[in-house]
Amino acid sequence: MNVLFQALELKVQKNAGIDLTGIDELTDDIILYWMKCFCVLLLLSL
């Protein structure tokens, strides 16, 4: 589990530090959204 959350944190930090185009930001937001959903489902299934 910790690895998933570390990956999420790195992704967020990278997004905060680098200016991306709108399309890239939207794609990253969708990826982050699904990663969060996946983490929640994993936690609920334990």
GIQUI-V760020 format. One record per residue. N is the residue number from 1. RES is the residue in three letters. SS is DSSP state (a for helix, b for strand, c for the rest). PSI is psi in whole degrees, -180 to 180 (* if undefined). OMEGA is omega in whole degrees, -180 to 180 (NA if undefined). Layout:
n=(N & N)
res=(RES & RES)
ss=(SS & SS)
psi=(PSI & PSI)
omega=(OMEGA & OMEGA)
This chain:
n=(1 & 2 & 3 & 4 & 5 & 6 & 7 & 8 & 9 & 10 & 11 & 12 & 13 & 14 & 15 & 16 & 17 & 18 & 19 & 20 & 21 & 22 & 23 & 24 & 25 & 26 & 27 & 28 & 29 & 30 & 31 & 32 & 33 & 34 & 35 & 36 & 37 & 38 & 39 & 40 & 41 & 42 & 43 & 44 & 45 & 46)
res=(MET & ASN & VAL & LEU & PHE & GLN & ALA & LEU & GLU & LEU & LYS & VAL & GLN & LYS & ASN & ALA & GLY & ILE & ASP & LEU & THR & GLY & ILE & ASP & GLU & LEU & THR & ASP & ASP & ILE & ILE & LEU & TYR & TRP & MET & LYS & CYS & PHE & CYS & VAL & LEU & LEU & LEU & LEU & SER & LEU)
ss=(c & a & a & a & a & a & a & a & a & a & a & a & a & a & a & a & a & c & c & c & c & a & a & a & a & a & a & a & a & a & a & a & a & a & a & a & a & a & a & a & a & a & a & a & a & c)
psi=(-44 & -36 & -41 & -45 & -36 & -40 & -41 & -45 & -44 & -42 & -46 & -45 & -41 & -43 & -38 & -32 & -22 & 131 & 116 & 166 & 164 & -41 & -43 & -41 & -42 & -45 & -45 & -40 & -42 & -43 & -46 & -42 & -48 & -34 & -41 & -44 & -43 & -43 & -43 & -45 & -40 & -46 & -42 & -30 & -12 & *)
omega=(-176 & -179 & 179 & -178 & 177 & 178 & 178 & -179 & 178 & -180 & -180 & 180 & 180 & 180 & -178 & -174 & -175 & 177 & -179 & 175 & -177 & -178 & 179 & 180 & 180 & 179 & 179 & 178 & 180 & 179 & 179 & 180 & -178 & 176 & 178 & 178 & -180 & 179 & 180 & 179 & 178 & -180 & -179 & -176 & -179 & NA)
